[in-house]
Amino acid sequence: MHQTNIAFTSKKVQRNAKRTIFAIQMIYKIIANLFGRRPIQLL
């Protein structure tokens, strides 16, 4: 019962992490455009 709980939580965390990473990438792209640099250089 405890293990399935952890698995369920990790799935939620993974989904949230994907959203967070996507949001961070978008922010990096916006910052890169403002400074005239490519996101690759900032990362």
MONOR-V350873 format. One record per run of one state. SS is the DSSP state (h for helix, s for strand, l for the rest). FROM is the first residue (numbers start at 1). TO is the last residue. If there is no record, write none. Layout:
# MONOR-V350873
<<SS,FROM,TO> <SS,FROM,TO>>
This chain:
# MONOR-V350873
<<l,1,1> <h,2,35> <l,36,38> <h,39,42> <l,43,43>>
